[in-house]
Amino acid sequence: MSEIIKATDNVGEKYLIFSILDQLYTFPTKLVGEVALFEAVYPLPLVPSYVLGIINRYSIPHALFDIGLLLFNTPSPRSKVLVLKDSVDRIAFLVDDVNGIADVPNEKLIAVERSTEATQDDDKVEAVSASFSWEGNEVFVLDILRILDRVAAGAFKQ
């Protein structure tokens, strides 16, 4: 793991930083139950392509989503899995790698502005709530609840 950024001047949140298709993304650590190596996935019929199937974590099934397919229509390398806490949902996300943990003060977060006009990048923009700079790179904060709402509504392009 990379170095940890310490927040000293403003209350903030801890973020787990991971890569998907050579871009850095993050979820608040309070939502992540565990990071696991990608192992067996049990396919499901009649689901969108970004739902790879079910993984078994301690005898609890979790739906495995490929964020690369979900946002970019490009499969992610099957490397690691971020399993959300059961209090969020029984969902896991396929990611390329975990890059670090950062304490980010609220003042360092840059909110993403959403346009009212439809564009090619709607899915990506809708999935991101903010960004911040970490080790010289821009990191995009994914909004899990917005992603899950859009998945439930069938709003992502296939």
C-alpha positions as CSV (number, residue, x, y, z in Angstrom):
1,M,0.0,0.0,0.0
2,S,1.0,3.6,-0.6
3,E,1.6,6.1,2.1
4,I,-1.3,7.3,4.1
5,I,-2.3,11.0,4.0
6,K,-3.0,12.4,7.4
7,A,-5.9,14.9,7.8
8,T,-5.0,17.3,10.6
9,D,-6.8,20.6,9.8
10,N,-10.3,19.6,8.9
11,V,-12.6,16.7,9.7
12,G,-12.8,14.4,6.7
13,E,-13.2,10.8,5.8
14,K,-11.0,7.8,5.0
15,Y,-11.1,6.5,1.5
16,L,-9.9,3.2,0.0
17,I,-8.2,4.0,-3.3
18,F,-8.3,1.5,-6.1
19,S,-7.7,1.4,-9.8
20,I,-10.0,0.4,-12.6
21,L,-8.6,0.5,-16.2
22,D,-5.7,2.7,-15.2
23,Q,-7.8,5.3,-13.4
24,L,-8.0,5.8,-9.7
25,Y,-11.3,5.6,-7.9
26,T,-12.4,5.4,-4.3
27,F,-15.1,4.5,-1.8
28,P,-15.3,5.6,1.8
29,T,-13.7,2.9,3.9
30,K,-16.8,2.8,6.2
31,L,-18.7,1.1,3.3
32,V,-16.0,-1.6,2.5
33,G,-16.3,-4.8,4.4
34,E,-13.2,-6.5,2.9
35,V,-10.8,-6.7,0.0
36,A,-10.3,-10.2,-1.5
37,L,-8.6,-11.9,-4.4
38,F,-10.8,-12.7,-7.3
39,E,-11.6,-16.4,-7.2
40,A,-14.7,-18.3,-8.3
41,V,-17.7,-16.6,-9.6
42,Y,-21.0,-18.4,-10.3
43,P,-22.7,-17.0,-13.4
44,L,-26.3,-16.0,-13.4
45,P,-28.7,-16.1,-16.4
46,L,-30.5,-13.1,-17.7
47,V,-28.5,-10.4,-15.9
48,P,-26.8,-7.3,-17.5
49,S,-23.2,-8.0,-18.7
50,Y,-21.7,-5.9,-15.9
51,V,-23.1,-8.4,-13.3
52,L,-20.6,-11.2,-13.5
53,G,-22.5,-13.5,-11.1
54,I,-22.4,-14.4,-7.5
55,I,-19.3,-14.8,-5.2
56,N,-19.4,-16.6,-1.9
57,R,-18.0,-14.7,1.1
58,Y,-18.2,-16.6,4.3
59,S,-21.3,-18.5,3.1
60,I,-23.0,-15.2,2.1
61,P,-23.7,-14.6,-1.6
62,H,-22.7,-11.3,-3.1
63,A,-23.5,-10.0,-6.6
64,L,-20.3,-9.2,-8.3
65,F,-20.3,-6.1,-10.5
66,D,-17.5,-5.2,-13.0
67,I,-17.2,-1.4,-12.8
68,G,-15.2,-1.4,-16.0
69,L,-18.1,-2.9,-17.9
70,L,-20.6,-0.8,-16.0
71,L,-19.0,2.6,-16.7
72,F,-16.7,2.0,-19.7
73,N,-18.1,-1.1,-21.5
74,T,-14.6,-2.6,-21.1
75,P,-14.0,-5.6,-18.8
76,S,-11.7,-5.1,-15.8
77,P,-8.9,-7.5,-15.3
78,R,-10.0,-10.1,-12.8
79,S,-7.7,-9.3,-9.9
80,K,-9.3,-8.1,-6.7
81,V,-12.8,-7.8,-5.3
82,L,-14.1,-5.0,-2.9
83,V,-16.9,-6.5,-0.9
84,L,-19.3,-3.9,0.6
85,K,-20.5,-4.2,4.1
86,D,-23.8,-6.0,4.5
87,S,-25.4,-2.8,5.9
88,V,-25.0,-1.3,2.4
89,D,-26.0,-4.3,0.3
90,R,-24.7,-7.7,-0.6
91,I,-22.6,-6.4,-3.5
92,A,-19.0,-6.7,-4.5
93,F,-17.0,-4.8,-7.1
94,L,-14.3,-6.1,-9.3
95,V,-11.3,-3.8,-9.4
96,D,-7.8,-4.0,-10.9
97,D,-5.8,-3.3,-7.7
98,V,-6.0,-1.5,-4.3
99,N,-3.6,1.4,-4.2
100,G,-3.9,2.9,-0.7
101,I,-5.9,4.5,2.0
102,A,-6.2,8.3,2.3
103,D,-7.6,10.5,5.1
104,V,-9.1,13.4,3.0
105,P,-10.3,16.6,4.7
106,N,-13.7,17.8,3.5
107,E,-12.1,21.0,2.1
108,K,-9.9,18.9,-0.3
109,L,-12.9,17.3,-2.0
110,I,-14.0,18.9,-5.2
111,A,-17.7,18.2,-6.0
112,V,-18.6,17.0,-9.5
113,E,-20.9,19.3,-11.4
114,R,-23.6,17.5,-13.4
115,S,-24.8,18.9,-16.7
116,T,-28.5,18.8,-17.7
117,E,-27.6,17.9,-21.2
118,A,-27.1,14.2,-22.1
119,T,-23.6,13.1,-23.1
120,Q,-21.7,10.0,-23.9
121,D,-20.2,10.0,-20.4
122,D,-23.5,10.2,-18.5
123,D,-22.8,6.9,-16.7
124,K,-19.4,8.0,-15.5
125,V,-20.5,11.4,-14.4
126,E,-23.5,10.0,-12.6
127,A,-21.4,7.5,-10.7
128,V,-18.9,10.1,-9.5
129,S,-19.7,12.5,-6.6
130,A,-16.4,14.2,-6.1
131,S,-12.6,14.1,-6.7
132,F,-9.4,14.9,-4.8
133,S,-5.7,14.9,-5.5
134,W,-3.6,12.0,-4.1
135,E,0.1,11.4,-4.7
136,G,-0.1,13.6,-7.8
137,N,-3.1,11.8,-9.3
138,E,-6.8,12.7,-9.5
139,V,-9.0,10.2,-7.6
140,F,-12.7,10.0,-8.3
141,V,-15.1,9.3,-5.4
142,L,-17.7,6.8,-6.6
143,D,-21.2,7.3,-5.1
144,I,-22.3,3.7,-4.3
145,L,-25.9,4.7,-3.5
146,R,-26.3,6.5,-6.9
147,I,-24.7,3.5,-8.7
148,L,-27.1,1.1,-7.0
149,D,-30.1,3.3,-7.7
150,R,-29.2,3.5,-11.3
151,V,-28.6,-0.2,-11.6
152,A,-32.0,-0.9,-9.9
153,A,-33.7,1.5,-12.4
154,G,-31.9,-0.1,-15.4
155,A,-30.4,3.3,-16.2
156,F,-26.9,2.1,-17.3
157,K,-26.3,1.6,-21.0
158,Q,-25.8,-2.0,-22.1
